[in-house]
Amino acid sequence: MSITQHHLTRVLGVICYVTSTLYLIEAFFPSNILKITYSILCALLLFSSIFYLTTINRLIVTLLLTVGTIGFILESGGFYVATLAFGENVNLLSLFLLIPIIGTFMSTAGYLSALKDQVQSRQKKAGQHPYRLSFILTATMSTLLNFGSMAIVKRIADESFTSYRNQALTLTIMRAFATSMLWSPYFVNVGLVLVLFDVAWFSIGGYGLLLATIYIAICIIMFKQIHFADDPVIETKTADQIPTNSSSIKAFLAFCFVLISFSFLLDYLLPVKMLTVVTMLAVVLPLFWAIFTKILRPFIHDVVEQVESSFIRLKNELAIFISAGYLGMAMALTDVGSYLSAMLFQVSFGSVFIISLLLVILATLLAQIGIHPVIIVIGIGSALSPDQFGVSPEYLALLILIAWTVSTQISPFSGQVLMAAKLMNQPARVIIKQNVWFISIIGVTLTTCIYLLHLLNWL
């Protein structure tokens, strides 16, 4: 990348965060001027990202924009509405951009290093349980740190455990990561369904945790089925005893407790959705905590580096989210939703269970050819009518979460599969082959679970 391109991507990174900041301000102080401004900035980011995308993503984005534009023209949406459509998914972009600030703060404050030291100290006293401990760490840390949790836990494992199978451990971490996708309000898919179906987190959060519990049980049962063709046991020397910084661990736990507590409290008190609340807290709480703990300068330095690299790091997500939002708003002007709902209803013979399985299967198949789950969710989810299927919006929201979780566990284009492939230094197909039977059981079991809740009129 040339010096000029480097400067350009840094500027675009700053624009990403300016856009997210304008969205947060507009969420609390509604303004048409702010809304049109961040929508224009989203359009700028979208068209800038096209030059940096892979061929397949460029084709997908072009197709989404073309179909969306045709929709606006046919429905006489108008230039103003079409412009606002570019900012339709700015809330998801903001979640994707700003939540990582939490991880940046934890790293700057030394919390992650202290956690690693604590793990090393504990495994010396209590014995080694690399797979179980890695699963627990990922399932809990991913709630706040998203993809970053996988790399962090893998690094902790590499430096803490003296005997484990690398590929089996990495797959365990990847499966644990998906636990949070079923319930955590800090995940983009959860935020998306809350907005898409206009439901509150409190109306689906408990059910999401139930699904996550069942998912964990299946992971435990199927752990012994993990078998890679070439996955020798890695033996390392026992590291020297490391003194644990108990004050940092306590501060880490305190920070997490305050963050999660404020998320639920403000969601209850404020007239904005959980997605907006957690996005705002991801900025405000680390900033105040850094001031209070007197690490503001290094924290700001690390955040600036994160901001400047954000565009080139998240260019694919930016392009997909913005173009999918544009298409979704265009589809909302048409009658495609009723046609799609009617078609699915006929194909499934009116069975809610068959419709549910079809949606999970469809999402999984489309993910195999590189169609991002956000496109599937917005394209399918926004077109479905809960009333026509005789289910609640909460049911469809949970179904979409299941479809997203399943599809990303086996897609060669999903973030966690690519991350796991990189961590175990193996091609994505090795992970996919290992996960086919696993996600089949997960998909059917979790779908059956919410269907039973529907039959009992609990959902």
N, C-alpha and C positions, 0 to 999 in steps of 0.2 A: 504494500500500500504506500503510495507516494505521500510526501509531506502535506501537500494540498488536500488530498483525500483524508488524511488523518485529522487535519484541522476541521474539515467539513463534518466528519462523523462526530467529532467532539461537540461542535455547535449543535448538530442534530440531537445529540444526547441531552444537551441543556434544554432544547426545545421540548423534548419528551417530558422532562420534569416540570417545565413551565406549564405545559398542557395539563398535566395532572394537578398542579397547584390551582389552576383556574377552575378545574372541575370541582375540587374540594370547596373552594370559595363559593362557587355557584350553587353547590348542594345546600349550603346553609343560608345563602343570600341570593335567591333566584334572580337571574338577570338574562334577558335575551341577548344583550351585547356580549356577556361572558360566554354564553352558550354558542353563539355563532363564531366567536373568536377561537374557542378551543376546537370547534368543528373544522374550521379552516386550517388550524395547525395540525389536526389529525390528517387532513387531506394532504398537507405538505409532507408529513412524515411518511404517509403511504406511498406517494409518488416518488419520494426520495429513496425509499427502501427497495423499490422494484429493481433498481440498478445493482443491488447487492444480493438479490435472491438467487437460489438455485433455479435451474430451468423448470423443474416440476412445480415449485412453489410460485414461480412467475406465471406459469400457465394457469394455475388454480386461481391466483389473485385476479388475473385478467378476465378469467371466466366469470368470477363472482361480480366484478365491476360491470362487465358487459350485460349479464343477466339482470343485475340490479338497475342499471341505466334503462334497459328496455322496459322494465317494470314501471319505473317512474314516468317514462314517456307515454306508455299505454294508459296509465291511470291518471295522467295529467297531474303528477305530483308537484311540479313546479321546481324552479331552481333553488328557492330558499329551503324547501323541505329536503331536497336532494343534498344540499350542503350540510344541513343539520344531521343527515344520515351518516356522514363521515364521523361524527362525534357520538354516534349511538352507543358504541362500546367503550367509550372513554373511561367508564367506571371499572371495567375489567382491566384495561391498560394500566390504570392507576394502581390497582391491586397488584398487578404483575410487576410494576416499576417500584412501588414504594414499600411493599412488604419486605423485600431484601434489606432495607435499611435496618430492620431489627437484627438480622444476622451480622451486618456490618458493625453495629454497636456492640453486640456480644463479643465479636472478635477484638475490637478496639479495647474494650473493657477488660479483656483477659478471661472472660467467663468460659469460653470454649476450651482454652488451654487448661484452666482449672478443672473443667469437667473431664478432660483427658487424663489429667493427673489423678483425679478421684477414681476413675475406672481402673487405671493401672494399680493404684494402691489397693483397691477392693479385690481385684482378681488375685493378688498375691496372698490376701488373707483368706478369702472364701473359695479359692480354687477357680479354674477356668471354665467358663460356659460361653464360648465365643458366639455361637449362633443365637442362643437365647438372649444374651445381653445385647447383641447387635440389633436383634429384632425389637427389643424393648426400647432401646435408645432411638432407633429410627422412627418407630411408631409414635413416640412422644415428641421428639425434636422436630419431626416433619410438620407437626401441627403449626409451628411458627416459622420454620426455616425453609419449608418447601424443598426444592431440589437440592439446596445446599446441604440438607441433612444427610443425604446419601454419601456425598464426598467426605463430609466431616466424620461420620460414623465409620466409614471405611478406613480413614486415616487413623482414627482412634484404635480400630481393630488391628491394623498393621503394626502399630507401635505398642500395643498392650498385650496381645495374645501370642503365645509361643508355639501353638500347634492348632492348625485349622486348614480346611480345604478352601482355597481362595475363591473358586467359582461358586461353590455351594454357599459360602458366606455372602458373596455379593448378591446372589439371587435371593437369599433370605432378606437382605437389606432392601432390595427392590420390592419384594412382596410386602414387607413391613411398611414401606413408604405409602403404598396404596391404601392403607388403613385410614389415613387422614382424609383421603379423597371422598370418603363416604359421609363425612360430618363436619370437618373443620371449616369455620367461616373464613379462615385465612387462605383457603384454596380458591382458585379462580373458578373452578367448575361449580362449587357450592354457591359462590357469589352469583354466578350466572343464572342458576335455576331459581334463586330467590327473586331475581329481577324478572326473569322470563315468565314465571308463573305467579308473580306477585304474592309470594308467601313469606311469612316471617321465619327467621331461623328457629325460633322456639317451637314452631309448629312442625318442623321436620328434624330438628337436632337430635331429639331423643331417639327417634326411629333410626336416624343415621348411626348413632352410637350402638344401637342394637344390631344393625347390619354389620358394623365394624367388629363387634364381638363375635358374631357368627363367622365372619371372614377370618378372624384370628384363629378361631377353633379349627377351621379347615386348613389353615396354614400349618398348624401344629400337627394335625393328623397326616398331612401330605408331606411333611418335612423329610421323612424317610424315603420318599419316592424320588427325591432329588438325586440324580446320578448323571454326571458328566463323563464322557468317554476318557478324557485326560485331565484329571483334577487331583494331582498328588497332594499329600499332606505337607504343608509348609511348616518347617521347624525353624524357630529362631531362638537366639540366646535370651535368657531371662534378663530383662532390663534392671538396672539398679533401682533400689527403692527410692521413690520420688516423694518428697514431703508434699502433702496436700494443703493447698491454700484454702482453709475452711471458710475464711471470710469471703473469698470470691465465690465459693459455692453457695453460701448463704445469700449473697447479693444476687447471684444468678437466679436462684429460686424465688427470691423476693420480686425481682424484675418480672419473671414469668407470671407469678401470681397476680401482680398488679395489672399487667397487660391483659390477661385473660379476664380478670374480674371487671376491669373497666370496660372491656368489650361488651360483656353481657349487660352491665349496668347502664351504659350509655345507649345500648340498643333499646333498652326498655324505656329510658327517659327521653331520648331525642326523637324528633319527628323524621329521622332519616333511616335508611335501611342499614342492616348489619355490615354490608359491603362497604358503605361509606364510613361507618364508625371505625372498622378495623384499619381502613386505609389512612384515616386521619390519625389514629393512635400510633400507627407505624412511623409517623413523622414526629408527632408532638412528644410522645412519651420518651423515646430515646434521647431527644434533644434536651428535655428537662432533666432526665437522669444523668446525662453527660455533664450538664452544668452543675448539678448537685454533687457529683463524684469528681468534679474538677478534671475531666478529660475532654473538655469541649474542643480544644484545638486539634488534638490528634483525630478525634471523631469527625470533625468537619473536613479535615484533610482526606480521610478515608472515604467520606461520602462524596466529596468532589471527584475523586478518582472513579468512584462507582457511577456517578452521573455522566462523566465524560465518555465512559466506555459502554454506556447503556444501549445506545443505538445499534452499534455494531454487534453487541452481544444478544440483543433481543429483536433484531431486524425481522426475523421470520414471524415471531409472535405478533409484532406490531402490524405487519402487513396482513396477516391472516385475521386478526381480531377486528381491525378497522374495516377491511373489505367484507367480512362476514356480517358486521353490524350494518353496513351499507345495504347489503342484500336483504338482510332481515327486515329492515324498515321498508324496503320496496315491496317485499312479500306481504307485509302487513296491510298494504293498500289494496291487495288483490284478494280474490276468493280462493286462492290455492289451498288455504288451510282447510276449508270445508270439503274440497275435492279430495285432498289427501286423507282426511279423516274418514270420509265415506268409503274410499278405496280400501283402506286398511281394515275398516269395519267389515266390508264384504269378504275380503281375502281371509280374514280370521273367523268368519262365520259368526261374528258378534261376540266372540269369546275374549274377555278382557285378558285372560292368561295368555292366550295365543298371540294377541296383539303385543303384549308385553315382551314375550320371547322374540317375536319378529323384530321389534325395535332394537333389542339388545344385539341380536344377530346382525341386523343391518348395519348398526354402528360399528360392530367389530369388523365386518367385511369391508366397509368403506375405509376404515382406518388402515387396512392392509395395503391400499393403493395410494396412501399418502394424504388422504383427506382428513385434515385436522379435526379432532373432536368438537372444537368450538363451532365449526361449520356445520357439522352434523346436528349438534344440539340446537343451534339457532335455526337451521333450515328445517329440521323436523319438529323440534320442540315448539317453536313459535307458530307452527302450522297446525298443531294438534289442538283439538277442543276437548277439554276434560268432560264437559257436559255431554257431548255427543257419545263418548265412550262410557258414560255412566260412572266415572271415577272423579275423585277430588283432585284439585291442583297439587296438593301435597303428594298424592300417589304418583302423578306424572313426574314431579320434581325428583322424588326418590328413584323412580325408574330410570330417569336420565342420568342420575348419579351412578347407578349400577352400570348402565351402558357405557358411560365414560370410563369408569374404573376398569371394567373388563376389556374394553377396546385398547386402552393404553398399556395394558399388561402384555399385549401380544403384537402391537403394531411396531414395525421396524422404523417408524418415523416418530414415535413418541419420545418425550423427553427422558422418562425414567429408563426405557429400554436402551436408548443411546448412551445415557449416563452409565448404566450398568455394564454395557458392552465395553465402554472405555475403561472402567475400573477393573474389569477382569481381563482386559486385553484380548477380547474374543469378538468375532462378528456377531451382529444382532441375531442372525438366524439360529445361533446356538441357544440363545435365551428363549427365543420364540418356540423352538422345538420342545424345550423343557417345560414351557408354560401352557401348551395347548390343552392337555388334559386338566390341568389346574384351573384355567379360566372357564372351561366348559362346566366344571362342577360349581365354581363360584357363580357363574351367570345363572344357571338353572336354580341353584339353592336360594340365592338372594332374591331372585324374581318370584320364586314360590313363596318366600317369606312375606314379601309385601302383599302378594295376592291373598294370602291367608288373612293378613291384617285387614285387607279390604273386605273379604267375606264376613269377617267378624264385626264389620262397621267401626273398626278402630282407626281406619285410615280412609 
